[in-house]
Amino acid sequence: LLSLGVAGRLVGKEVKTGEEYWVYMSPLSSKAATLRLLKELQARKIDGFLITQGELANGISLGIFQFENSAQAVLERLELAGYQAQIKKISRQQSLYWFEVSTPDQRLLDDGTLRALLKDFPSLQHLQE
């Protein structure tokens, strides 16, 4: 639009797109202790992975679930087996961007121009307030 001489500004916003539920075991005192626990879990047919980065490094990830009740079921299974785990809610975000056309330049975006832009940029959306 700028190349067409249409003045405006780029606007961005973070939008929440959903939530997931992460079942994990807190980090132990050392990586070696966590690896011993992970082998113990795997021997009991409980899948898990070592967390290598972030605030939960040296903890054990037991899965990320789309539905809270699925995460809760895993947590209960672990508790029945004698293990302590937790659920962390993870919010997913997406960045959205749009170009706000200045009021005086809105006249430059007639139907023909918009059709031509939509042909070249099929995912383009037009909103007029």
C-alpha positions in Angstrom: 0.0 0.0 0.0 2.8 2.4 0.8 4.2 1.8 -2.8 0.8 2.9 -4.1 1.1 6.1 -2.2 -1.5 5.1 0.5 -0.4 6.5 3.9 -1.0 4.5 7.1 0.7 2.6 9.9 1.5 -1.0 10.8 -0.2 -2.2 13.9 0.5 -5.4 15.8 -1.2 -7.3 18.5 -0.6 -10.6 20.4 -3.8 -12.7 20.5 -4.4 -15.8 22.7 -5.1 -18.7 20.4 -5.6 -21.5 23.0 -4.3 -23.4 26.0 -2.5 -26.6 26.5 -1.7 -28.5 29.7 1.8 -29.7 30.4 2.3 -32.6 32.9 5.7 -32.6 34.4 7.8 -33.6 37.4 9.9 -30.9 39.1 13.6 -30.9 38.7 15.6 -33.0 41.2 18.9 -32.1 42.8 21.0 -33.2 39.9 20.7 -34.4 36.3 21.9 -37.8 37.4 19.1 -38.2 39.9 16.5 -37.1 37.3 17.9 -39.6 34.8 17.6 -42.4 37.4 13.9 -41.4 38.1 13.3 -41.3 34.3 14.6 -44.9 33.9 12.5 -46.0 36.8 9.4 -44.5 35.1 10.2 -46.0 31.8 10.6 -49.4 33.4 7.0 -49.0 34.7 5.9 -48.2 31.1 5.4 -44.4 31.9 6.7 -42.3 29.0 8.7 -39.2 29.8 11.5 -37.0 28.6 14.3 -35.1 30.3 13.7 -31.3 30.2 17.0 -29.8 29.2 16.2 -26.0 29.1 14.4 -23.3 31.0 13.1 -23.0 34.5 12.3 -26.7 34.6 15.6 -28.0 33.4 16.4 -31.4 34.8 12.7 -32.0 35.4 10.7 -34.7 33.5 8.1 -33.9 30.9 5.2 -36.4 30.8 3.3 -34.8 28.0 1.5 -31.8 26.7 -2.3 -32.2 26.3 -4.9 -30.2 24.5 -7.6 -31.0 27.1 -7.2 -30.5 30.8 -9.0 -33.8 31.6 -6.4 -35.7 29.6 -3.6 -34.1 31.6 -5.5 -34.8 34.9 -5.8 -38.5 33.9 -2.1 -38.7 33.5 -1.5 -36.9 36.8 -3.9 -39.4 38.6 -2.1 -42.4 37.0 1.2 -41.1 38.3 -0.2 -40.5 41.8 -1.6 -44.0 41.9 1.9 -45.3 41.0 3.4 -43.2 43.9 4.9 -40.3 42.0 4.3 -36.5 42.4 3.7 -34.5 39.2 2.2 -31.2 38.4 0.2 -29.5 35.6 1.2 -26.2 34.1 -1.3 -24.3 31.9 0.4 -23.0 28.7 -1.2 -20.2 26.8 -0.5 -20.1 23.1 -0.2 -16.7 21.4 -0.2 -15.5 17.8 1.1 -12.2 16.5 -1.4 -10.5 14.2 -0.5 -7.5 12.1 -2.6 -5.1 10.0 -2.1 -1.8 8.1 -4.4 1.0 9.2 -5.0 3.4 6.3 -5.2 7.1 7.2 -8.7 8.5 6.8 -7.8 10.9 3.9 -6.2 8.0 1.9 -9.1 5.6 2.3 -10.5 7.1 -0.9 -7.5 5.6 -2.8 -8.7 2.1 -2.0 -11.7 1.7 -4.4 -13.2 -1.6 -5.3 -11.0 -2.1 -8.3 -7.8 -1.5 -6.3 -9.0 -3.9 -3.6 -9.8 -6.6 -6.2 -6.3 -6.3 -7.7 -4.7 -6.5 -4.3 -6.7 -9.6 -3.4 -5.7 -11.2 -6.6 -2.0 -10.7 -5.8 -2.4 -11.4 -2.0 -5.2 -14.0 -1.6 -4.9 -14.0 2.2 -5.4 -10.3 2.4 -8.4 -9.2 4.4 -10.2 -5.8 4.2 -12.1 -4.3 7.1 -13.7 -0.9 6.9 -14.9 0.7 10.1 
